[in-house]
Structure formats: C-alpha cells, structure tokens
C-alpha cells in the first residue's frame, strides 16, 4: 500500500437531500491509496448516491468530498481521466463484440491508436479474455461480462476505480475470479471503492464502512468491526429442523422466555446471538425439545462479518 499521506478519497460531512428525503446524512470517511475499501448497506441506504457524488455526477447538499486531492466543485474534467467507474447496470453494448466494446470505450477515453491497442491487449490478458475478442457481449456469461466491464473501466489506467455492486447475480466461481482481478489492481497501487452485498467479498477488503439510512454506523478493518461492533456471543447449532427451530426461538425471544438478541438461519445451521449465550444453551435446547426439535450440535463461535452486519442493521 502506498506511503503517500494524502488519502485517495476524503469525505467530510457529505450530505445529499432530495426534497425532504436525506439520502446521505453527514458522512465522513477516508480511503487510503492502494486499498480496497468496501461500502456495505441494504438497498436504499445511500451507497450509489455516495458514489455519484464522489464522481461529480451529483452535487452534495452539504459537506465536501475530495478525490485524489481534488475537490468536487462541479467541474469533473480534471478528475475524469484519473478515475474509472463500473455501475450497477451492465453498461456495455450487447450487440458489439468484446474487442469492439473495448475499442469504443478506449476511444472515448481519448486513447490513440497504438496506445489503445496496447492497452486493449493488456486488459484482455489481465481479464482472461484472450480468445474471446470476437464474441458478442450478449453471448458472454454474466461473469465474463463483468470482467469485460472492468476491463473497459481500467483501459485508461485510472488511479481510483468505483465499483457499484459489480458481482451482483454472478456465480461464486466467477465472483472469485473477478476479485482476483481486483487484488491484482490493488497490488499495482490502484485504489478500489466497492459496494457489495456479499459478506465473503467484504471479508477481503482492507477496510469497510457500513451505511444505513444514509449514516455510517460502523467502519474499520473486518477484524476491527467484528471485535468492536458485536454485542454478544454467537451460538452455532445444527438442529433437526432448522427452519422450524428459527420460528420457535424467535417466538421465545418475542415472548421474553429467552433473552436473546438475534436468531438467523445460515443454510443448515442456526446462529443465536445473546450477551451470555453460553449460559442459555440448556434453556435453548429445552425450548427446542419442547417443540419436538432435536437441538443437535451446539458450539460458541467467533462472529462472522455477516453476524455483525445483521446486528448493526437491526440495532
């Protein structure tokens, strides 16, 4: 990671209102140069609005944001050549081939013929698209389309890349391949600001911020957030009927029979969060047995980032 002291992105009191609705509310954060910074929150929490303000596509209602030391003053001409952007919606042309799309976007970035062809070959190699140059974009799978979109966004070698849920709807193997590309870019001192719904992706960011209702409610490294923001212990169990176990335990929580904070389904497992959940294991098992459910294996575990995210969102 770069030793430069000036952050790649700096937001202070960043606010955006649409009439009476506040989409982003007095947000502060820094993004260091060469790091992958994750921005997590539910739909409508203000993630995309924040990105659009950083790109100069929306003017803040209050506060300020600087990208690469340049303030967002409404004139994006100076910052535009130094940043890349991959939006939520696939922005390439489906009827054009891989090569045609890259040439179109490279020309739009102002790259000359020789430079453009060199950059295209670099991008094709990095994304593993060599041999697919003549395929129409609409014939590519979702994972390959996302790689192509990233290739188009980095043709001009931006210093900062904004990615808005870049792997939404992409299968796990393709998501992993996409993130391998992001790690390569970060190793080259490229700063990456990424929004995601996937906790496994968030775990691999250098630092994170959780946003809800336009406010940042947690920030730090994944390890810091898990150690500082989790209020309680996590009990993991494998009951004989997971879905029914969740219903029974939530009913016990709502009635006050069990002083637990969260009950969540994790595939075939159930996670229960409480301040001293280890002292509640016998009571939890008894509650389930009374409903003809075998509690199965039970163990106190370290909270996952998803446990912490859910707890923060419901706090």
C-alpha positions in Angstrom: 0.0 0.0 0.0 1.2 3.5 -0.8 3.1 5.6 1.8 1.5 8.8 0.5 -0.2 10.5 3.3 -2.9 12.2 1.2 -5.9 9.9 1.1 -7.3 8.8 -2.3 -10.8 9.8 -1.2 -11.8 12.1 1.7 -15.4 12.9 2.6 -16.4 15.4 5.3 -19.9 15.9 6.3 -21.1 14.6 3.0 -24.8 15.1 2.7 -27.4 14.7 -0.1 -31.0 15.6 0.1 -33.8 15.1 -2.4 -36.5 17.4 -1.2 -37.4 16.3 2.3 -35.6 13.0 2.0 -32.0 12.7 3.1 -30.2 10.0 1.1 -26.8 10.6 2.6 -26.5 12.1 6.0 -23.3 13.9 7.2 -20.9 11.1 6.2 -17.2 11.1 7.0 -14.6 8.7 5.7 -11.1 8.4 4.2 -10.0 5.8 1.6 -6.2 5.2 1.5 -4.3 5.0 -1.7 -3.9 1.5 -3.0 -6.5 -0.1 -0.7 -9.8 -2.0 -1.4 -12.5 -0.1 0.6 -15.9 -1.9 0.9 -19.1 0.1 1.3 -21.9 -2.1 2.7 -25.6 -1.4 3.3 -29.1 -2.6 2.3 -30.8 -1.3 -0.8 -31.7 2.4 -0.5 -29.1 3.0 2.2 -27.2 5.7 0.2 -24.4 3.7 -1.4 -25.0 4.6 -5.0 -25.8 8.2 -4.2 -22.4 8.5 -2.3 -20.5 7.1 -5.4 -22.3 9.5 -7.7 -21.3 12.5 -5.5 -17.7 11.3 -5.5 -17.7 11.1 -9.3 -19.2 14.6 -9.6 -22.4 13.3 -11.1 -24.4 14.7 -8.2 -23.7 17.9 -6.2 -23.7 17.4 -2.4 -26.3 19.3 -0.5 -23.7 19.9 2.2 -20.2 18.8 3.1 -17.4 18.1 0.8 -15.6 15.2 -0.9 -12.1 15.2 -2.5 -10.8 12.5 -4.9 -7.0 12.4 -5.4 -6.8 15.7 -3.6 -9.2 17.5 -6.0 -12.4 18.9 -4.5 -15.7 18.1 -6.1 -16.6 21.6 -7.4 -18.9 20.5 -10.2 -16.1 20.5 -12.8 -15.2 16.9 -13.5 -12.9 17.5 -16.4 -9.7 17.2 -14.2 -10.8 14.2 -12.3 -12.5 12.2 -15.0 -9.3 10.9 -16.7 -8.0 9.6 -13.4 -10.9 7.5 -12.2 -12.9 4.5 -13.5 -16.5 3.6 -12.9 -18.4 0.4 -13.2 -22.1 0.9 -12.5 -24.7 -1.5 -11.1 -26.2 -1.9 -14.5 -24.2 -3.5 -17.2 -23.1 -0.5 -19.3 -21.5 -2.1 -22.4 -23.1 -2.7 -25.8 -24.6 -6.2 -26.2 -24.5 -6.2 -30.0 -20.8 -5.3 -30.1 -18.0 -7.8 -29.7 -15.6 -7.8 -26.8 -13.0 -6.1 -29.0 -15.4 -3.6 -30.4 -16.6 -2.6 -26.9 -13.0 -2.1 -25.7 -12.1 0.0 -28.8 -15.3 2.1 -28.3 -14.5 2.9 -24.7 -10.8 3.3 -25.3 -11.6 5.9 -27.9 -14.0 7.6 -25.6 -11.2 7.9 -23.0 -9.0 9.6 -25.7 -6.5 6.8 -26.2 -4.7 6.9 -29.6 -4.4 4.0 -32.0 -1.1 2.4 -30.9 -1.7 3.2 -27.2 -5.2 1.9 -27.4 -4.3 -1.4 -29.0 -1.6 -1.9 -26.3 -4.0 -1.1 -23.5 -6.6 -3.5 -25.0 -4.1 -6.3 -25.2 -3.2 -5.7 -21.5 -6.8 -5.6 -20.5 -7.6 -8.8 -22.4 -4.7 -10.6 -20.8 -5.5 -9.5 -17.3 -9.2 -10.4 -17.6 -8.5 -13.7 -19.3 -10.5 -12.6 -22.3 -7.8 -13.5 -24.9 -9.5 -15.8 -27.5 -12.9 -14.2 -26.8 -12.3 -10.9 -28.7 -14.8 -11.7 -31.5 -17.7 -12.9 -29.2 -20.7 -10.6 -29.0 -21.2 -9.3 -25.5 -24.7 -10.7 -25.2 -23.3 -14.2 -25.7 -21.0 -14.0 -22.7 -22.0 -15.4 -19.3 -22.6 -12.9 -16.5 -19.1 -13.5 -15.1 -17.3 -12.8 -18.4 -19.5 -9.7 -19.0 -18.4 -8.4 -15.6 -14.7 -9.0 -16.5 -15.2 -7.1 -19.7 -16.9 -4.2 -18.0 -14.0 -4.0 -15.6 -11.5 -4.2 -18.5 -13.3 -1.2 -20.1 -13.2 0.8 -16.9 -9.5 0.4 -16.5 -8.3 0.9 -20.1 -7.1 4.4 -19.3 -5.2 3.2 -16.2 -7.2 5.1 -13.6 -5.8 5.7 -10.1 -9.2 5.1 -8.4 -11.9 2.7 -9.5 -15.5 2.9 -8.3 -17.4 -0.4 -8.5 -21.1 -0.4 -7.6 -22.2 -4.0 -6.8 -20.0 -5.4 -9.6 -20.7 -9.0 -8.9 -24.5 -8.9 -8.3 -26.1 -12.0 -9.8 -22.8 -13.6 -10.7 -22.0 -17.2 -9.7 -19.5 -17.9 -6.8 -16.6 -19.1 -9.1 -17.0 -16.0 -11.3 -17.1 -13.7 -8.3 -13.8 -15.2 -7.0 -12.2 -14.8 -10.4 -13.4 -11.1 -10.6 -12.0 -10.4 -7.1 -8.6 -11.9 -8.1 -8.5 -9.2 -10.7 -9.2 -6.6 -8.1 -6.4 -7.9 -5.9 -4.0 -7.6 -8.9 -5.1 -4.0 -9.4 -4.7 -3.1 -5.7 -1.2 -4.6 -5.9 -0.5 -2.0 -8.6 -1.4 0.8 -6.2 -4.9 1.3 -7.7 -7.5 2.4 -5.1 -10.8 0.5 -5.3 -14.0 1.7 -3.8 -16.6 -1.2 -4.0 -20.2 -1.7 -2.8 -21.2 -5.3 -2.3 -23.9 -7.4 -0.7 -21.6 -10.4 -0.3 -20.0 -10.9 3.1 -17.3 -13.2 1.8 -16.2 -10.3 -0.5 -16.4 -7.8 2.3 -14.1 -10.0 4.4 -11.3 -9.5 1.8 -11.5 -5.7 1.8 -8.7 -3.8 3.6 -11.3 -1.6 5.3 -15.1 -1.3 5.4 -17.9 1.1 6.2 -21.5 0.0 7.0 -24.1 2.6 5.9 -27.8 2.5 6.9 -30.4 5.2 6.3 -27.6 7.4 4.9 -25.5 7.3 8.0 -22.2 5.4 8.6 -22.8 3.1 11.6 -19.5 1.2 11.6 -16.1 1.4 10.0 -12.7 -0.1 10.2 -11.0 -3.3 9.1 -13.1 -6.5 9.0 -11.3 -7.6 12.2 -11.9 -4.3 14.0 -15.6 -4.2 13.1 -16.1 -7.8 14.3 -14.3 -7.2 17.6 -15.7 -3.7 18.3 -19.3 -3.8 17.0 -20.5 -7.2 18.0 -22.6 -7.0 21.2 -22.8 -10.6 22.5 -21.7 -14.1 21.7 -22.7 -16.4 18.9 -24.0 -19.9 19.4 -24.0 -22.0 16.3 -26.2 -25.1 16.2 -27.4 -27.8 13.8 -31.0 -28.7 14.8 -33.0 -31.4 13.2 -35.4 -28.9 11.6 -33.6 -25.6 11.1 -36.5 -23.5 9.7 -38.8 -24.6 12.5 -36.1 -24.1 15.1 -35.7 -20.4 14.0 -39.5 -19.9 14.3 -39.6 -21.5 17.8 -36.6 -19.5 19.1 -37.9 -16.2 17.6 -41.2 -16.8 19.4 -39.3 -17.5 22.6 -37.4 -14.3 22.0 -40.5 -12.2 21.4 -42.3 -13.6 24.4 -39.3 -12.9 26.7 -38.8 -16.5 27.6 -35.2 -16.4 26.2 -33.1 -13.1 26.4 -31.6 -13.5 23.0 -30.8 -10.7 20.5 -30.7 -12.4 17.1 -31.8 -15.7 15.6 -30.7 -16.2 12.0 -30.7 -19.1 9.5 -27.3 -20.0 7.9 -28.0 -22.7 5.4 -28.5 -25.9 7.6 -27.2 -24.0 10.7 -28.7 -21.6 13.1 -26.9 -18.7 14.7 -28.1 -17.3 18.0 -26.7 -14.1 19.5 -27.0 -13.1 23.2 -24.9 -11.3 25.7 -24.0 -14.6 27.6 -25.3 -17.1 25.2 -23.2 -19.9 26.7 -25.4 -19.7 29.9 -28.5 -20.1 27.8 -27.6 -23.3 26.0 -29.6 -25.6 28.3 -32.7 -23.3 28.0 -32.4 -23.1 24.2 -32.1 -26.9 24.0 -35.2 -27.3 26.2 -37.2 -24.8 24.2 -36.5 -26.8 21.0 -37.1 -30.2 22.6 -40.5 -29.0 23.8 -41.3 -28.4 20.1 -40.1 -31.9 19.2 -36.9 -30.5 17.6 -33.5 -32.0 18.4 -31.0 -29.2 19.1 -28.1 -31.2 17.6 -24.5 -29.9 17.8 -24.0 -26.6 19.6 -20.8 -24.5 19.8 -19.8 -21.0 20.7 -18.0 -19.5 17.7 -16.3 -16.3 16.6 -18.9 -13.9 15.0 -18.8 -13.7 11.2 -18.9 -10.4 9.4 -22.4 -11.3 8.4 -23.4 -11.8 12.1 -22.0 -8.3 12.8 -23.7 -6.8 9.8 -27.1 -8.1 10.7 -26.7 -7.0 14.3 -25.6 -3.5 13.2 -28.5 -3.2 10.7 -31.1 -4.1 13.4 -29.6 -2.0 16.2 
